[in-house]
């Protein structure tokens, strides 16, 4: 165990954890006083090809962390519609005064520039290492680590263990799209932990069409959940949210039959779907934990909240967490600073969670012909013709509540 404690230990070296580290360094914190801990090797992180949606606000955060450009496809327009119902809206970057509403990138391409930037510093990057326990004291936290053999990083850790000390600990590790829900706790908003099972499965794949529109993303709400097509490279990243029993059927289909079903759900705005890659499925749920600090520890990003993928807000909310926490901790590394962060982030966090949760429930759970469906169509129509309403939605998607 080292003699001098680190100022900050960050558990999780995904985009949120690495962005926090770089933002702290950019704001003047000595890199050698920061420990960044992750269970994955760099090679494993670079092999992750999941598709991620970044907002324009997230680009600004990554730029401030010297981690831009990212290899990504720009989103200039977002077309939002309700299948089989009146109402749609088209959000355009030019009408919102930004060069792009957002970007579509692979996870590895977001992490790689951050890793390269951190490699130029003296940060203590501990990987592949698992955190197996923490002892929080009056003045510091002792973090118990277990080293992993690189070739066994996804299996059992080695027998060797060690400890480091830090004044504050930030937990920034997270999961994929979904969370395993516990509906017994889901309707108690005041509880520390909140879960909701949307009774949906997210199918993801890459698709190609005969008439792509460069730079235009689509969010199409169906009777089972949202269907998103995000421009990526020379095709589209598909995120199709359906009920679990429907997902089983769709997964069992051959490529041609799957594309027929996708065509029926989406329509012909992009011509004919011509190809699809192997599909992967994830259960979708809301999983949040209190963002209030526990002594000298705090959770941010996916460690604090895993959201429904509608509107693609998960990583963007986490990066806003990182940027604000770095601003506060660069001035004061104390538990009181964590309390300040919690107070400042509460409105944006709650607003974003409520927005994505409401959209997922409204568009996926309302029966055909219901007032809720009529209202959702009218809302989309109003958003298209009432400019301030549309711009308010766009700015929240890009920058959060500020």
N, C-alpha and C positions, 0 to 999 in steps of 0.2 A: 504494500500500500504506500502510495507516494506521500512524502512528508507534507508538502504544501497542497492544500485543496485547490481544485479548479474553481473558477468563479461560476461557470455554468457547465452542467452536463446535459447534453441533448440526447435523448434516447430515441433513435429512429433517424436514418439518413436518407429518407425519401426527399422529394422536392421541398416539403415544408421544413423538415429538420435542417437540410443543407442551406435553404434560403435564410432561415433564422441565423445560422452560424455566420454566413457571409454578410448579412445585414448588420450583425453585431460588430464584426470586424470593420466594416465600412464606417461605422459610427464611432470607431476609436477603441473598441475593446481589444486588448492584446490577444492575438490568435492562440498563443500558447496557454492562455487561461481558459480555453474552451475545450471540452471533450465531446466528441461526436461518436456515438456508439451505434453499431448496427449489426444485425445477425447475418446479413447478406454480404457476400464478397462483391467487389466492384464488377467482376465478370457476370455475376448473377443479375445485378441491377441493369447492366448494359444489355442483357438478353431479354428484358421485359419489353414486349411490343404492344402492350395495352394502349388503346387510344384514349387521349385525355383532351378535354376542351379547356382552353385557357381564355380568360377574358382579357380585354385591353388593359384593364387595371392590373391584372397579373403580369402582363408584359412589363408595365412600368416598375413593378416590384422587382422582377428579375433583372431589369436593366440596372436598377439601383444596386443590385448585388453582383454586378459584372458578369451576369449569366445569360446575356442575350447578345447575339441572335440565337434562337432555337430553330432547328429544322422543323418547319411547320407550314401548314396551309392556311392562308388568311380567310376569314369569314367577313364578307362585306355586307351581306344581307341575311336576314333570318325571316323565313316565311312560316307563319303560324296559322294553322287551320284546324277545323273540327270535322272529321269524316262524316259525310252525310247530313251536315247541318249548315245553316246560314252562318256567315261570319268568318273573316280571316283578317290578318294584319301582316304587313310587311315592314320590318324594321331595317333601316338603311344607315350605314356608317356615315355617309355624307350629311344626312339630316341630323346627326348627333355630334358632328364636329370632330370625328376621330378617323384615322386612316383605316382602321379595321375594328369591327365589333369584338372579334376574338380570333382565336387560332386553334387549329387542330393538330396535335402532335402525338408522337409515340412517347410513352413514359420514359424510355431510355434516352430519347433525344432531349428531354427536359432535364433529366438528372446529369447527363454528361457535361454540359457547360458549367454547372455548379461544382461538380467534382473537380474539373480542371481548374476552376478559380480557387478552390480550397487547397489544391495541391501546391499552389504558389505561396501558401502561408505556413505558419508553424503550428497549425491546429493539431490537436491529438486526435487522430482518426482511428478509432478502435474497431476493427472488423476482421473476420466474422466473430462476433462476441454476443453472447446472450446475457441479458440482465435477469438474474435469478432471485434477486431480493434487494430491499432497501431498508436501511435503518435511519430514521430521521431524528436528529438531535436538536439541541437548542441553537447551535451555530452552524451546523453542516449536515449533510446527508452522506452516509456511507453506502456505496453502491456495490453490490456483490455481483461479480461477472464470472462467466464461464466461457473459456475459449473453445472455439470449434475448429476442428481440422478442416481446411478448405475443401477437401474432397468429401467431407461428411457434413457440409454446412447445412444441408436440408434434412439431416438425420439426427442422430444422437450426438450431443456435445462430448468433448473430451473430458477426462477426469479432472484436469487442472482447473483451478479457480483463482481469482484474485479480487482485489478491492480497489476502488478509487474513492476519493472524497470530493464533494462539491458543495459550494454555498447554496446553490439552487439547482433543481432538476426540472427539465422540461420533457414531458413525454409527448412525442410527436409521431409515433408509429401508428399505423392504421391498417385497414383491410381493403377488400375489393368493394364492389358495388353494394353488396347486401350485408345485413346483420341477421343473426338468428334471433327472432323476436320472442318476447315473452308477453303475450297479450294481456296477462293479468295486471301488468304495470302500465299498459299503454295509454290509458285514458286519465292518468293522474299527473297533470302538467306541473304540479309543485314538487313532484318526487325528484330526487337526485338523478335517478336513471329513468329514462323514458324509452319505451319500445313500441313500435307498431308494425304489424305484419300487413303489407299491402295486398297480400294474396296475388302477387305477381312474380313472374320470372323474367329477367332481362336476357334476351338473346342478342349476342353481338357477333358481327362478322364484317367483312369488307365486300362491297358490291360494286358492280359497274352498270352503267346505263347507256342507252343509245344516244341520248341527247342531254348530256350534263350541262349545267349552268355554272360556270366558274364562280367561286366565291359565295355561292348561295347555300345556306343551310336550311333544313326543313325540320319543323317540330309539328307533327300531325297527331292530333288526339283521336284515338279510336275508342270504341266502347269497352275495350279491355285495358287500355293504358296508352301512354304516348309512344309514338314511333318517330325516332330521330334519324335523319340522314345528314351527316356532317362531311363537307368536302374534304377529302384527304388524298394528296398526291393526285393520281389520275382517276380516282373513283370516289367512293363514299364509305365512311364508317357508319355502320348500321347499329342502332340500339333500339330494339323492338321489345316493348314491355307487354306481356300477355299473362293470362291466368295460367297457373302451373299445368293444368290438364291440357291446355292449348299448346303450351310450350313442348310438352312431351310429343304431341302429334307433329308439330312443326319440326322437331329434331329428328323424327323418324322418316321424314320425307327425303327423297333424293333432291339434288340441286334444282332440277327443272321444276319439279312439283313445288318446292319451297318458293321459287321465284314467282310462280303463278299465284300463290297465296299472298306473297308480299305485294305483287302488282295490284291485287284486288284491294288490299288494305291501304295502299299509298295512292294509287291512281297513276296517271300518265303525264304528270307535270315534267318528268325527266325522260320521257320516252319509255322504252321497254327495258326492263332489267335483263341484263345479258349474262351475268356470272355472279357467283357467290363463293366465298372461301368457306372452309369448315366453320361451323357455328359453335359457340360456347354459351353456356347458360349459367346464370347466377340468381339466387333468390334475392328479392328486393325487400328491404325493410328500413325503417327509421330506427336509429340507435343513437341516443345522445346521453351524455353524462354531464353533470354539473361542471361548468367551466371555473367554478370557484376554486382557489388554490387550497391545497391540503398541507398546511405548514409551509415547507420550503419546496413543494412540488406543485406543478400545474400541468394540465393537459391542453394541447392545442391540436388543430387539424383533425385528422381521422381518429386520433386518440380520444377526442372529445365528442365528435359527431360524425356519423356516417349517414348520408342523405340519399333519398331517391335520386336517380340520375336525371330526372326531368329538369331542364334548363341548365344542366351541367355545372352546378354550383359548388360541388364538394371540395375540389382542390383550390378553387378560387377563394372560398371562405377560409381555408387553411392558410393560404399565402397571406391573406389580410391579417390573420392572427399573428403570423410570423413577423410581418413588417411592424405592426404596432407593438408587439412585445419587445422587439429589438430597440425600438425608439425609447421605450421606458427603461429597459434594463441597462442601456448604455449610460444612463445617468445615475442609476441606483440599484445595486444588486442586493435587494432585501426582500423579505416576505411582504413588506408593505407595498413594494413595487408590483408584486404579483396581484395584490388586492386592487391596486389602481388599474392594472391591465384588465382584470375581471370586470370592473365597473365600466370602463371605456368600451369594451367589446360586447357588452350585453345586448345593446339595441341592435347592432348589425347582425349578431349571431341569431338572436331570437327572430328578427324580421326575416332573415334568409331561411331559417328552418321552417317558420310558419308558412312562408310563400311556397316553398317546394312541397311541403307536406299538404297544403291546401290544394295545390294544382294536381298532385297525384291522386288525392282522394276524390276531388270533384270530377275529374275527367275519367277516372277509372271505375268509380263506384256508383255513379248515377245511372238509373235504369233508362232505357230508351223512352223518349217522349216526356221525360220528367221536366219539371220547372228548372232544375239545376242545369240540365243540358241546354234548355232554351236560353237561360241566363248566360251560360258560358259562351254560346254563339254570339249573343248580343254584345257581350263584353269584348270579344275579339273584333267585332264590327266597329264598336265605338273606339277602340284603341287605334284602328286604322284611320279614322277620320278626325279624332281629337288628338292633335299633335302633342300637347302637354302630357296627356295620359300615356301615350306611347313612349315619349322621351323619358318620363319618370321610370317606366318599367325597364327601358334600355339602360338607363344610368345605374339602376340597382343591379342589373345583371353584370354590368361592367365594373362597377366600383363598390358595390355594397351600399349600406346606409352610412352616409357621412355628411 
